[in-house]
Amino acid sequence: MKNSFGNSITLTLFGESHGTSIGAVIDGLSPGISVDYEAISRYLSLRRPDGETSTGRVEKDEFVIESGVFNGYTTGTPICIRIPNQNTQSGDYTEIKNKARPGHADYTAYCKYHGFEDCRGGGHFSGRLTAAIVAAGGILIPALEKKHILIGSHILSLGGISDRNFENYGEDIKGLNNEKFPVFDKTAGEQMKDEIKKAKAEGDSIGGILQTAIFNLPAGVGEPWFDSLEGLISHAVFSVGGVKGIEFGTGFGLAKMKGSEANDKFRIDEKGKIHTLTNHSGGINGGISNGMPVVFNCVIKPTSSVYKVQQTVDFIKGQNCDIEIKGRHDPCILPRARVVIDSLTALVICDLLAGRYGTDYLKP
Ligand SMILES: Cc1cc2nc3c(=O)[nH]c(=O)nc-3n(C[C@H](O)[C@H](O)[C@H](O)COP(=O)(O)O)c2cc1C
């Protein structure tokens, strides 16, 4: 569906990095879900650049809800959220207009849109569009929280420095969602920031791994074969520019284990609740949640727009050339992308719950 995702609840994205605005349309949400403008602003602020480890393009994200919300609640009709672009410097892109930034979507966009694409600031492929995803998340994440389902991400590793894994999921997620730089280990966090600043000072960029958890998701959610829980989360997460890999639970580490080690053994606790002793499968069996926390890691590449001279092509002239990028770019995408991943995860979960139990499921 190109720019739309979801079945029962859909999210449609529109806009370009340097156009008048970007935005999202959310359709299929039940009426009566509370919409808190401050919560949306808070999520947007988690994605906003901090000036230190991110791009110099700071947008105020003064969003407007054009439709679908009345007296602070969803009406059940499409919600259109529009976010004006206010801080563009399109001149930065004039000189490199026909030169493909290595690792970015300039060349592939040209192949697909035949030169009619808006190339300013990466156009429709810009990370700027993820603000609209986060604004939607500002409605969806709190709606799930009212059902006690919590979602949060932290930077698991960056520049060879590692954070600890999730331990106490409820507390960990609540803590993360108040942190601009999402890590549990503050010392590791400072070292990661130093690595980002070092890359930035060298005109370079750095990538890493984000780890996301969904806590309190009931067992039984997921629609195999093709709309398995892993499949839908992966589909949504791979829509985010810069994401290049995903693993659930122990993921690629399972390749080194025996079945007897990898199997998550089932037990019943004193309250009669079924759980597993380990969580190598990341809370999913057969594409369906098993009631354990759903845990996945995604690798985000180093930002492609770096300030070192690079070899490329001028795809209009059909010539080899060099490129020197001058615009404003994130030296690392991870600190800003985490709330984008959370928002898309919330969309997948809302959609699956609405599909299985009806769209009114999310109504408090
Ligand atoms: C929050 C966020 C911010 C981003 N910032 C930049 C940036 O400043 N410069 C850049 O070249 N790419 C940035 N990206 C990544 C590009 O959008 C992405 O690399 C591009 O669309 C190509 O997609 P691909 O890397 O998945 O192939 C950002 C992505 C996200 C999610």
The ligand as an ORCA input file, in Angstrom:
! r2SCAN-3c Opt
* xyz 0 1
  C      14.995     10.099     12.701
  C      15.829      9.935     11.462
  C      16.733     10.924     11.104
  C      17.526     10.783      9.962
  N      18.421     11.779      9.670
  C      19.191     11.661      8.545
  C      20.108     12.692      8.194
  O      20.219     13.704      8.879
  N      20.846     12.523      7.059
  C      20.752     11.398      6.286
  O      21.465     11.279      5.291
  N      19.900     10.407      6.614
  C      19.115     10.512      7.709
  N      18.249      9.509      8.022
  C      18.278      8.268      7.230
  C      17.672      8.393      5.878
  O      16.312      8.747      5.988
  C      17.831      7.052      5.145
  O      19.153      6.614      5.200
  C      17.430      7.180      3.685
  O      16.032      7.393      3.630
  C      17.773      5.941      2.866
  O      17.136      4.803      3.396
  P      17.977      3.488      3.750
  O      19.122      3.952      4.584
  O      17.010      2.658      4.561
  O      18.390      2.864      2.470
  C      17.425      9.633      9.155
  C      16.492      8.635      9.507
  C      15.708      8.782     10.650
  C      14.746      7.687     11.002
*
